[in-house]
Amino acid sequence: MIRMLISIALNRRLSGDTRYVRCAACGTTASQLEAPLRVSVRFTTVDGHLVDGDQTPPEWTCPSCGRTGPLQVGELLPNDTLTRCQHRHLCRCRWKVPGNTTVVTCPRCYTVQPGPAA
């Protein structure tokens, strides 16, 4: 309970919806919280300013079967269904997920919950 409250306090402002990938080899759906899809990059421009940005990593590793490689066409699922965290009194987070996922992870309190297709 205390761990969830700390997660909610630290993640007040979310930086966009969580992206989901369905592995072409095993069919498992994983979120970027389970297998990172973005890498934070910090670089300096020609005029000396520091810039922070995100990049897609050159390869993605499936947390279920261990397949490593670049994302294939159709593996990145569109976020088309709005869902709410089950901890409505504590978390109150709403975010978009793919409509055919059975298990989702709240990006604010990190609890694993049934998805829209469950």
C-alpha positions as CSV (number, residue, x, y, z in Angstrom):
1,M,0.0,0.0,0.0
2,I,2.8,2.4,0.9
3,R,4.7,1.5,-2.2
4,M,1.7,2.2,-4.4
5,L,1.2,5.6,-2.7
6,I,4.9,6.5,-3.4
7,S,4.5,5.4,-7.0
8,I,1.4,7.6,-7.4
9,A,3.1,10.6,-5.8
10,L,6.2,10.2,-8.0
11,N,4.2,9.8,-11.3
12,R,1.8,12.7,-11.1
13,R,2.5,13.8,-14.7
14,L,2.7,11.0,-17.2
15,S,4.6,11.5,-20.4
16,G,2.1,10.0,-22.7
17,D,0.3,6.7,-23.1
18,T,2.1,3.4,-22.5
19,R,2.9,1.6,-25.8
20,Y,2.1,-2.1,-26.2
21,V,3.8,-4.7,-28.5
22,R,2.5,-8.1,-29.6
23,C,5.5,-10.4,-30.3
24,A,5.4,-11.9,-33.8
25,A,7.1,-15.1,-32.5
26,C,5.0,-16.1,-29.5
27,G,2.0,-13.7,-29.6
28,T,2.5,-12.3,-26.1
29,T,1.5,-8.7,-25.5
30,A,4.0,-6.7,-23.5
31,S,4.0,-3.0,-22.4
32,Q,6.9,-0.7,-22.5
33,L,7.0,-1.0,-18.7
34,E,7.9,-4.7,-19.1
35,A,10.2,-4.4,-22.1
36,P,11.4,-0.9,-22.9
37,L,10.5,0.6,-26.3
38,R,12.1,3.9,-25.9
39,V,15.6,5.0,-24.8
40,S,16.2,8.4,-23.2
41,V,18.9,10.3,-25.2
42,R,20.8,13.4,-24.2
43,F,23.0,15.2,-26.8
44,T,24.5,18.6,-27.5
45,T,23.6,20.6,-30.5
46,V,26.0,22.6,-32.7
47,D,25.4,25.8,-30.7
48,G,26.1,24.0,-27.4
49,H,22.6,23.5,-26.0
50,L,21.7,20.2,-24.3
51,V,18.7,18.4,-25.8
52,D,16.8,15.5,-24.2
53,G,14.8,13.2,-26.4
54,D,13.5,9.7,-27.0
55,Q,14.6,7.1,-29.5
56,T,13.4,3.7,-30.4
57,P,16.1,1.2,-29.5
58,P,17.6,-0.7,-32.4
59,E,16.3,-4.0,-31.0
60,W,13.5,-5.1,-28.8
61,T,13.5,-8.2,-26.5
62,C,10.3,-10.1,-25.8
63,P,10.0,-10.7,-22.1
64,S,8.2,-14.0,-22.7
65,C,10.1,-15.9,-25.4
66,G,13.3,-13.9,-25.4
67,R,13.2,-13.1,-29.2
68,T,15.6,-10.2,-29.8
69,G,15.4,-8.0,-32.9
70,P,13.9,-4.9,-34.4
71,L,10.2,-4.4,-34.2
72,Q,8.4,-5.9,-37.2
73,V,5.4,-4.5,-39.1
74,G,2.2,-4.8,-37.0
75,E,3.9,-5.6,-33.7
76,L,3.3,-2.1,-32.3
77,L,-0.4,-2.1,-31.2
78,P,-2.6,1.1,-31.5
79,N,-3.9,2.5,-28.2
80,D,-7.7,2.8,-29.0
81,T,-9.5,2.0,-25.7
82,L,-9.7,4.3,-22.7
83,T,-9.3,2.4,-19.4
84,R,-9.2,3.4,-15.7
85,C,-7.1,2.2,-12.8
86,Q,-9.0,-0.2,-10.5
87,H,-7.7,1.8,-7.5
88,R,-10.1,4.7,-8.3
89,H,-10.0,6.2,-4.8
90,L,-6.2,6.3,-4.7
91,C,-4.8,6.4,-8.2
92,R,-7.6,7.8,-10.5
93,C,-5.4,7.3,-13.6
94,R,-7.0,7.0,-17.0
95,W,-5.0,6.0,-20.0
96,K,-5.4,4.4,-23.5
97,V,-4.6,0.8,-24.2
98,P,-5.1,-1.6,-27.2
99,G,-8.7,-3.0,-27.0
100,N,-7.5,-6.6,-27.4
101,T,-5.2,-6.8,-24.3
102,T,-6.2,-9.0,-21.4
103,V,-3.7,-7.7,-18.8
104,V,-2.5,-4.0,-18.4
105,T,-0.2,-2.2,-16.0
106,C,-1.2,1.1,-14.6
107,P,1.5,3.7,-15.6
108,R,1.0,5.6,-12.4
109,C,0.8,3.0,-9.6
110,Y,2.3,0.1,-11.5
111,T,-0.4,-2.4,-10.5
112,V,-1.2,-5.2,-12.9
113,Q,-4.9,-5.3,-13.8
114,P,-7.3,-7.0,-16.2
115,G,-7.5,-5.3,-19.6
116,P,-10.5,-4.5,-21.8
117,A,-10.5,-7.9,-23.4
118,A,-10.5,-9.8,-20.1
